[in-house]
Amino acid sequence: MRAVARARSAAAATFGGLPGDFWWLWTAQLVNRAGGFVMPLLAYYVTGELHRGTVLAGAVVSAIGIGSLVSGPFGGVLADRLGHKPTLVGAQVATATCMVALAYGRSPWALLLGGFAVGLANNATRPANNALIAEVIPEPDRARAYSLNFWAINIGYSVAMFSVGLVTLTGYTALFWLDAGTTVLSAVLIATRVAGPQRAAAAADEAAAGQGMGAVLRDRTFVAFVVAGFLVLTILAQADSGLPISMGVDGFSPSAFGRVVALNGIVVALAQLPLTRLYRKFPESRVLAASSAVIGIGYAVLLLGHSAGVYALSVVVWTLGEIGNTPTGFALVARLSPDHLRGRYQGLYQVAWTGSAVLAPLLGGSVIHAWGAAPLWTGCLVAGLVAGAAQLRIGTALDRRVAASAAAQPESASAPV
């Protein structure tokens, strides 16, 4: 009976007290990610189905990356001007449209432009989605909400990866349509079930008064936060670049790499929720700093040897850091950002994600080619520790700012009108 009571208490602490709007956003996120079949298979599609060269395949993937890099600030500005919910729904419909168009592109230019459009539209949803979560969730529960959102992303991604075998039954064109269909379903759920507030007029007034993206860039605390986050995310992105290259050099097959990296999803699925309850006992800035250090240490584990067991241990360690780092980062962005600039703040933070995804493959491949893997893993350790130390300092500045804001509110409320 005590075990049952503890389980109920843990479930209530994890899932309880969050509004229905959040759970519809969570469901829409899960549906959208579970239908994300195309992106992981795009290079195979270009080379295998369209019989094009690997250079074009790489260029199409890069075009998606360029679109993603632009989409952070672009999507953030739209979210603040048009409203977070309309931007999210509109960007998802645009993503579905671009995805279907890409399915029928055949010339190199059509594929490149289609890839850029998909990257731009798909990633424009993220600032709006993260800002909308902050709108519907009170500040004390935001870290938990972003953690649950991260959990949905990973569950959905795992479902999508297990489902990619559908291509052998349906063909690639049908897979593009299925991907687009789940994106539209996600948009419909948000449009009909989430009662997001409309704040476009207020946002436009603030922007006209000089409170646009320039105000975000002048926020030195936040810019430092983005730079520190960029360091950590560049380390994490080695899972898609430095790690497979290193395992290949050590003689492991692609299937062995897949089995090792699959531990990331397994650990997230099993450990995300209990660790979220644990992390709530500590200040967010300390959780972020400690998790950044753990991510660096996780990659430094690879300095211990070249066996499959060492690679597996590394993935487990840095995944534990990722669990604390990713949702906490989004929660801190929500705390740092004024309401009328929340989309822009989330959009600039997304640049750290997309920028690291562009830099990490170049960095990882170049370092391993020139000096071997050991300097790369040492660099990951140093970067993780430096980022963690910076995040501790930023957390102190953030706490002072939040305290000053809270102290100013009563004065504003009592001021004569």
Order of alpha helices (4+ residues) and beta strands (2+ residues): alpha-alpha-alpha-alpha-alpha-alpha-alpha-alpha-alpha-alpha-alpha-alpha-alpha-alpha-alpha-alpha-alpha-alpha
